[in-house]
């Protein structure tokens, strides 16, 4: 408990402390996290090698402004047939990695150390929930993708509405991503089912926690996701050197775990303080201990 308090007590709960503690845990557990962190990045690297993306800007004399055109094609028939299946596998592995990093993080915060095999086993047990969350993520992602596509198609006839749609396609993941970013910590730490984990994540990203959670989300999202993937996309359109993309995949794998660590620590801090403020603090803690024991006993029975 003392180790947990050192990470999540009120004095360590502000924005700067959480970001700092995230790097501290990452460097402490680097050799347990990085070997798994690199797998999804190479999967995405291989998947997007099947696609040819061309971005051009055309000036329309009649309208007097420039429109952006994006052309997507596949390298061959196999790429077209297998792209979405391989993309789904890569996304599933991406989420699996997030759960693994979350397990490493909360166990390190709780005990000062985390066992690689234990974290892997605990993540594998959550595969049904992770698959459900992968499908939920795809459904959520469809809406901004459709907005972006419609916006690109409407540039000529209704440029104002088109740009509004494209801007909304970028802003929506930023605004609502914070609301579901604590789903995986809730599922891994508190063994919540997908509905409960999403509700708790939404609640923990709202009201008095909104500003801090959004600040952390924007920081780690820009540092770990938006920046590296934007750079990779730009270089993919400008160059065709395989070693550059391999280096970028390694770079993304080096940086991305900070996102999961930061949101797991933020979740732990909010949860810890919400329990401490509760009138039924002791009863909640005792109930959680009993639930954890029952879950452990169930895992032991199923292992034989």
C-alpha positions as CSV (number, residue, x, y, z in Angstrom):
1,X,0.0,0.0,0.0
2,X,2.9,2.4,0.8
3,X,4.3,1.9,-2.8
4,X,0.8,2.6,-4.2
5,X,0.4,5.7,-2.2
6,X,3.8,7.0,-3.4
7,X,2.4,7.0,-6.9
8,X,-1.2,8.0,-6.4
9,X,-1.5,10.2,-3.2
10,X,-2.8,13.7,-3.7
11,X,0.7,15.4,-4.0
12,X,1.5,13.2,-6.9
13,X,-1.8,13.6,-8.6
14,X,-1.3,16.7,-10.6
15,X,-0.5,16.9,-14.3
16,X,3.3,17.2,-14.0
17,X,3.7,14.5,-11.4
18,X,1.7,12.0,-13.4
19,X,3.7,12.6,-16.6
20,X,6.9,12.4,-14.5
21,X,5.9,9.2,-12.8
22,X,4.9,7.7,-16.2
23,X,8.5,8.1,-17.4
24,X,9.8,6.7,-14.1
25,X,7.7,3.5,-14.4
26,X,8.6,3.2,-18.1
27,X,12.3,3.3,-17.5
28,X,12.0,1.0,-14.6
29,X,10.1,-1.6,-16.6
30,X,11.5,-0.9,-20.0
31,X,12.8,-4.4,-20.8
32,X,9.4,-6.0,-19.9
33,X,7.4,-3.5,-21.9
34,X,9.4,-2.9,-25.1
35,X,9.6,-6.5,-26.5
36,X,5.8,-6.6,-26.7
37,X,5.4,-2.9,-27.6
38,X,7.2,-3.4,-30.9
39,X,5.0,-6.2,-32.2
40,X,1.9,-4.0,-33.1
41,X,4.1,-1.4,-34.8
42,X,5.7,-3.9,-37.1
43,X,2.2,-5.3,-37.8
44,X,1.0,-1.9,-38.8
45,X,4.2,-1.4,-40.8
46,X,3.4,-4.6,-42.8
47,X,-0.3,-3.8,-43.2
48,X,0.3,-0.3,-44.6
49,X,2.9,-1.6,-47.0
50,X,-0.1,-3.1,-48.8
51,X,-1.6,0.3,-49.5
52,X,-0.5,3.1,-51.8
53,X,-1.7,6.5,-50.7
54,X,-1.3,9.6,-52.9
55,X,-2.1,13.1,-51.7
56,X,-2.3,15.9,-54.2
57,X,-3.4,19.5,-54.1
58,X,-5.2,20.8,-57.2
59,X,-6.0,24.4,-57.9
60,X,-9.5,24.9,-59.4
61,X,-9.5,28.0,-61.6
62,X,-13.3,28.2,-61.8
63,X,-13.6,28.2,-58.0
64,X,-10.4,30.1,-57.2
65,X,-9.1,27.8,-54.4
66,X,-7.1,24.6,-53.8
67,X,-8.7,21.2,-53.1
68,X,-7.0,18.2,-51.5
69,X,-7.3,14.9,-53.2
70,X,-6.4,11.6,-51.5
71,X,-6.1,8.5,-53.7
72,X,-5.9,5.0,-52.0
73,X,-4.9,1.9,-54.0
74,X,-3.5,-1.5,-53.1
75,X,-0.2,-3.0,-54.3
76,X,-1.9,-6.2,-55.6
77,X,-5.0,-8.3,-55.3
78,X,-3.7,-10.0,-52.2
79,X,-3.2,-6.7,-50.5
80,X,-6.8,-5.7,-51.3
81,X,-8.2,-9.0,-50.1
82,X,-6.2,-9.2,-46.9
83,X,-5.8,-5.5,-45.9
84,X,-8.8,-5.2,-43.5
85,X,-8.3,-8.6,-41.9
86,X,-4.7,-7.8,-41.2
87,X,-5.6,-4.3,-40.0
88,X,-8.1,-5.9,-37.5
89,X,-5.4,-8.2,-36.3
90,X,-3.0,-5.3,-35.9
91,X,-5.6,-3.3,-34.0
92,X,-6.4,-6.2,-31.7
93,X,-2.6,-6.6,-30.9
94,X,-2.4,-2.9,-30.4
95,X,-5.1,-3.0,-27.7
96,X,-3.6,-6.2,-26.2
97,X,-0.4,-4.4,-25.8
98,X,-2.2,-1.5,-24.0
99,X,-3.7,-4.0,-21.5
100,X,-0.3,-5.6,-20.9
101,X,1.3,-2.2,-20.3
102,X,-1.5,-1.3,-18.0
103,X,-1.0,-4.5,-16.0
104,X,2.7,-3.8,-15.6
105,X,1.9,-0.2,-14.6
106,X,-0.6,-0.8,-11.8
107,X,1.3,-3.7,-10.4
108,X,4.5,-1.6,-10.3
109,X,2.6,1.2,-8.6
110,X,1.1,-1.2,-6.1
111,X,4.1,-3.4,-5.3
112,X,7.1,-1.7,-6.8
113,X,7.7,-4.5,-9.3
114,X,5.8,-6.5,-11.8
115,X,6.3,-10.0,-13.2
116,X,6.3,-10.3,-17.0
117,X,4.7,-13.8,-17.0
118,X,2.0,-12.7,-14.5
119,X,1.2,-9.6,-16.6
120,X,1.0,-11.7,-19.8
121,X,-1.3,-14.3,-18.1
122,X,-3.5,-11.5,-16.7
123,X,-3.8,-9.9,-20.1
124,X,-4.5,-13.2,-21.9
125,X,-7.4,-13.8,-19.5
126,X,-9.0,-10.5,-20.7
127,X,-8.9,-11.4,-24.4
128,X,-12.7,-11.7,-24.7
129,X,-13.1,-8.2,-23.3
130,X,-10.3,-6.9,-25.4
131,X,-11.9,-8.3,-28.6
132,X,-15.2,-6.6,-27.6
133,X,-13.3,-3.3,-27.1
134,X,-11.6,-3.7,-30.4
135,X,-15.0,-3.9,-32.1
136,X,-16.3,-0.9,-30.1
137,X,-13.2,1.1,-31.1
138,X,-13.8,0.3,-34.8
139,X,-17.5,1.4,-34.5
140,X,-16.4,4.7,-32.8
141,X,-13.7,5.3,-35.4
142,X,-16.1,4.8,-38.3
143,X,-17.9,8.1,-37.6
144,X,-14.9,10.5,-37.9
145,X,-13.6,8.5,-40.9
146,X,-16.9,9.0,-42.7
147,X,-16.9,12.7,-41.8
148,X,-13.4,13.0,-43.3
149,X,-14.3,11.1,-46.5
150,X,-17.5,13.1,-47.0
151,X,-15.6,16.4,-46.3
152,X,-13.1,15.5,-49.0
153,X,-15.8,14.7,-51.5
154,X,-17.7,17.9,-50.8
155,X,-14.7,20.3,-51.2
156,X,-15.8,21.5,-54.6
157,X,-19.5,22.1,-54.1
158,X,-19.6,23.2,-50.4
159,X,-16.1,24.0,-49.2
160,X,-17.2,25.6,-45.9
161,X,-19.2,22.6,-44.8
162,X,-16.5,20.3,-46.1
163,X,-13.8,21.9,-44.0
164,X,-16.1,21.9,-41.0
165,X,-16.5,18.2,-41.4
166,X,-12.8,17.6,-41.8
167,X,-12.0,19.6,-38.7
168,X,-14.7,17.8,-36.8
169,X,-13.2,14.5,-37.9
170,X,-9.9,15.5,-36.2
171,X,-11.5,17.1,-33.1
172,X,-13.9,14.3,-32.2
173,X,-11.2,11.7,-31.3
174,X,-9.5,14.4,-29.2
175,X,-12.6,15.3,-27.3
176,X,-14.1,11.9,-26.8
177,X,-10.9,9.8,-26.7
178,X,-10.3,11.1,-23.2
179,X,-13.6,9.7,-22.1
180,X,-12.7,6.1,-23.0
181,X,-9.0,6.2,-22.4
182,X,-9.4,4.8,-18.9
183,X,-11.3,1.8,-20.1
184,X,-8.3,-0.6,-20.2
185,X,-7.0,0.4,-16.7
186,X,-10.5,-0.2,-15.3
187,X,-10.7,-3.6,-17.0
188,X,-7.2,-4.8,-16.0
189,X,-7.0,-3.3,-12.5
190,X,-10.6,-3.8,-11.3
191,X,-11.7,-6.7,-13.5
192,X,-14.6,-4.8,-14.9
193,X,-16.7,-6.0,-17.8
194,X,-16.7,-3.9,-20.9
195,X,-19.9,-1.9,-20.1
196,X,-18.8,-1.2,-16.5
197,X,-15.3,-0.2,-17.7
198,X,-16.6,2.2,-20.3
199,X,-19.0,3.8,-17.8
200,X,-16.3,4.2,-15.2
201,X,-13.9,5.6,-17.8
202,X,-16.5,8.1,-19.0
203,X,-17.2,9.2,-15.5
204,X,-13.5,9.5,-14.6
205,X,-13.0,11.7,-17.6
206,X,-15.7,14.1,-16.6
207,X,-16.6,16.9,-14.1
208,X,-13.8,17.8,-11.7
209,X,-11.3,15.4,-13.4
210,X,-12.0,16.6,-16.9
211,X,-9.3,19.3,-17.2
212,X,-6.5,17.2,-15.8
213,X,-7.5,14.1,-17.7
214,X,-7.8,16.1,-21.0
215,X,-4.4,17.8,-20.4
216,X,-2.8,14.4,-19.9
217,X,-4.6,13.0,-22.9
218,X,-3.6,15.8,-25.2
219,X,0.0,15.6,-24.1
220,X,0.5,11.9,-24.4
221,X,-1.7,11.6,-27.5
222,X,0.4,14.3,-29.3
223,X,3.7,12.8,-28.1
224,X,2.9,9.1,-28.5
225,X,0.4,8.9,-31.3
226,X,-0.3,12.0,-33.4
227,X,3.3,13.1,-33.7
228,X,4.9,9.7,-34.6
229,X,2.1,8.6,-37.0
230,X,2.0,12.0,-38.7
231,X,5.7,11.9,-39.3
232,X,5.5,8.3,-40.5
233,X,2.7,9.2,-42.9
234,X,4.6,12.2,-44.3
235,X,7.8,10.2,-44.8
236,X,5.8,7.4,-46.5
237,X,4.4,9.8,-49.1
238,X,7.8,11.4,-49.6
239,X,10.3,8.5,-49.5
240,X,10.2,4.8,-50.2
241,X,13.2,3.6,-48.2
242,X,12.3,0.6,-46.1
243,X,14.8,1.2,-43.4
244,X,13.3,4.6,-42.6
245,X,9.9,3.0,-41.9
246,X,11.5,0.3,-39.8
247,X,13.3,2.9,-37.7
248,X,10.0,4.8,-37.4
249,X,8.2,1.6,-36.2
250,X,10.9,1.1,-33.6
251,X,10.5,4.8,-32.6
252,X,6.8,4.5,-32.2
253,X,7.2,1.4,-30.1
254,X,9.7,3.3,-27.9
255,X,7.3,6.2,-27.3
256,X,3.8,4.8,-27.3
257,X,3.8,2.9,-23.9
258,X,3.9,6.3,-22.2
259,X,0.3,6.8,-23.2
260,X,-0.9,3.7,-21.5
261,X,1.2,4.3,-18.4
262,X,0.0,7.8,-18.0
263,X,-3.6,7.0,-18.2
264,X,-3.3,4.0,-15.9
265,X,-1.6,6.2,-13.3
266,X,-4.3,8.9,-13.8
267,X,-7.0,6.2,-13.3
268,X,-5.3,4.9,-10.2
269,X,-5.1,8.4,-8.7
270,X,-8.7,9.3,-9.4
271,X,-9.9,5.9,-8.1
272,X,-7.8,6.1,-5.0
273,X,-9.0,9.5,-4.1
274,X,-12.7,8.8,-4.9
275,X,-12.5,5.8,-2.5
276,X,-10.8,7.9,0.2
277,X,-13.5,10.6,0.0
278,X,-16.3,8.0,0.2
279,X,-18.2,7.5,3.5
280,X,-17.9,3.7,2.9
281,X,-14.2,3.7,2.3
282,X,-13.4,0.7,4.5
283,X,-16.3,-1.3,3.2
284,X,-15.3,-0.6,-0.5
285,X,-11.7,-1.7,0.2
286,X,-12.8,-4.8,1.9
287,X,-15.3,-5.7,-0.8
288,X,-12.5,-5.3,-3.4
289,X,-10.2,-7.5,-1.5
290,X,-12.9,-10.2,-1.4
291,X,-13.6,-9.9,-5.1
292,X,-9.9,-10.2,-5.9
293,X,-9.6,-13.3,-3.8
294,X,-12.6,-14.9,-5.5
295,X,-11.2,-14.1,-8.9
296,X,-7.8,-15.6,-8.0
297,X,-9.5,-18.8,-6.7
298,X,-11.4,-19.0,-9.9
299,X,-8.2,-18.7,-12.0
300,X,-6.6,-21.4,-9.9
301,X,-9.5,-23.8,-10.4
302,X,-9.6,-23.2,-14.2
303,X,-5.8,-23.8,-14.5
304,X,-6.3,-27.6,-13.6
